[in-house]
Amino acid sequence: MKKTVIAWVNIVLGCIILAAGFVFFINPYKIVPGGVYGASIVLHNLFPSIQVGTFGYMFDIPLLILSVVLLGAKLGTRTIGAALMTPFIMNTMSHFAYPTQEALEALDPAELLGGTMNLSDHLMLTCIMGAVLIGLGSGIVVRNQATTGGSDIVGMILQKYCHIRFSTAILFVDAAVVCFGLVVIGFGIGSAQDMEEPTWYLSFYSLISIFVISRVIAYVINGNKNDKMIFVISEKELLPLRDYILKDLDRSATYIKGSGLYSRADKQILFLVVSYKQVAGVKMKIKEADPRAFVVVTDAYDTFGEGWKQLPSPNEINPE
């Protein structure tokens, strides 16, 4: 029960952060960061009386139904809750952030929080800040075994029925949304007086935001990915290194018996995984144990097992 409550608190927090990224940094400046809410921003420019979050409902609810019909997906309560919660939070924030209905429909940044959040002259800053918040919120939601629906479902449908990779499908969806935004916002609504920085430049900010969102989500879900694999090949027993790993690092390693291809001499192959901070100490101990040892240090993409992460369960979301 405690874990479930904590997970729901985190999901609500993630949805709030995600919504804040859109309401305060993305929506007012017509940046289109792909996905369902990117398309919702474009449609809001065509139909200002309908809020971005409301368009989110119009996309998310049919997509959730499609995922059940076409994918046979068993939607968890967390995913349904997050998908329905985010548009509501976004609309509620928007109503409180703008003083009048006209400002709300226009999403006028000059009226946002009484003008204290107007970043019209700093589009790169608002693009990055909004993308970081969206990526952070989305990452928190996914870490707690939920999704906000949207383009993820479209990607899974395209993967199943069009036989293309999920990441490629998401790229197609985001590209289509950005192009939609370019046509509607960049060429359709841009004002003639904005010659120094034409409105179609917003498409470049959209691409930047998509990249930043993806990197932040990956960081929140997977961490730094700074673990290192070390292979040590030596003709000696490497006892000082063994003691250092067991006692000082409080880790273990694996000995593999091998032989040289040319010399055919017996060799000890030691395989271990350490954090990037421990690599320098391991190298020093290797030199102390055998200065002529052959050493390979490479990145470990993911590490599971005792002392590391647990292997994921079959029903868990694994957004690699």
Buried (B, 14 or more C-beta within 10 A) or exposed (E): EEEEEEBBEBBBBBBBBBBBBBBBBBBBBBBBBBBBBBBBBBBBBEEEEBBBBBBBBBBBBEBBEBBEEEBEBEBBEBBBBBBBBBBBBBBEBBEEBBBEEEBBBBBBBEBBEEEEBBBEEEBEEBBBBBBBBBBBBBBBBBBBBBBBBBBBBBBBBBBBEEEBEBEEBBBBBBEBBBBBBBEBBBEEEBEEEEEEEEBBBBBBBBBBBBEBBBEBBBBBBBEEEEBBBBBBBBBEEBEBBBEBBEEEBEBEBEEEEEEEEEEEEEBBBBEBBBBBEBBEBBBEBBBEBBEEBEBEBEEBEEBEEEEEEEEEEEEEBEBE
